[in-house]
Amino acid sequence: TAAPTPAGDDSGSTAATATAVPTLPTVAPIPDFALAPGAIGRPDFVPLDQGVPADATFVANWPERGVTWYAVTDADRTCASASYSEIRYVNAAGLTQPIRDPQLRFSGEISHFTVRNEQNLAAWVVSCGTQLELYVANLEPTGRIVDMTLAWFGEGAVDSALVLWTADEVSLNAIEPGARAFAVEYNVETGLLSRNDGPSRIMLEAGAPAERSLTALAATSDGGLSYWAGRANPGTVSACKVLYGSGQSDMLWLRQGEGLWQPAAAGDFPVGTVTAAAIEPEFLQFAFADVCAGEAGRVVVGTQLPDGRIGDLKTIDLAPYVPGYAAQLFWVDADTLRIETNNTEYGFGTVRFNYRLDDGVVVQLD
């Protein structure tokens, strides 16, 4: 005899019971990556983990190691930024390995990535406008880039570039802005560079700023010492309160002779955005001006040291006189510095001052 059906139990009903179907997550399609200049073929390995953005470019494969490299750029920056681009690589499992080392970020588009498989070496070009940089590095078996060297820095057309490996040398062939072809060769064993009808300046400059966007402010009469406004290298302390703790700052740079760069102010002197500079050659005196957002500017006066750096620094705060900043500086004589301030942000124009070094007095002229 069948057991009685419990009250409220309609399991015996012939009506069909609805079953919920789980919704599967939507997976973004793998992009069809564009090819960077100089790239050969198509990507062997694509990022199954979505670790490479769709606007990245394919730069090279390393089939012997099962690695594909991609170039990724930051759309919120320009190529003058030291962190504009980076290289990421994808292994045979489709997993992306981003480069975390800040020294492996670049100020320009990455292209012409060429591998020397027999020696685990790679070379590539970074370009920003007509500025070209040739890099050489060792490769770990995983595809990780180590021991990178900036082998050459000059001018040329990236569209005409060709990077080739022969034995222990890598060469960059291109056309310079004057429409002349040139070639540079770098020997990875000796570290020596040679060129064939290349640009007149080959800039292998020690300590050069990571960000190439620089403004020349002053120079000695023979050009042996020049002073430039630009961005400081990451980790530099700024004079501006709004940048405290950010590791970002501006810098007054000194370029010596054939290309040794270093901060111009001696003794880790913090600066803001540098707006002007002037040299007094007879007694080797130097002045520069800087400003921080939301603050009045200042003028810094010092003495040129034998290596061109500026020591014995004294600061003139402009806040008691004007709310703006010093837009121009020049020496009236060895004891008098003319300061011309810009105050347009505050509704009035130029106000001029003379600063007398012997007694430290500021005299308003307007």
Buried (B, 14 or more C-beta within 10 A) or exposed (E): EEEEEEEEEEEEEEEEEEEEEEEEEEEEEBBEBEBBBBBEEEBBBBBEEBBBBEEBBBBBBBEEBBBBBBBBBEEEBEBBBBBBBBBBBBBEEBEBBEBEEEEBBBBBBBBBBBBBEEBBBBBBBBBBBEBBBBBBBBBEEEBBBEEBBBBBBBBBBBEEBEBBBEEEBBBBBBBBEEEEEBBBBBBBEEEEBEBEEBBEEBBBBEBBBBBBBBEEBBBBEEEEBBBBBBBBBBEBBBBBEEBEEEEBBBBBBBBBEEBBBBBBBBEEBBBBBBBBBBBBEEEBBBBBBBBBEEBBBBBBBBBBBEEBBBBEBEEBEBEEBBBBBBBBBBBEEBBBBBBBBBBEEEEEEBBEBBBBBEEEEBEEEE
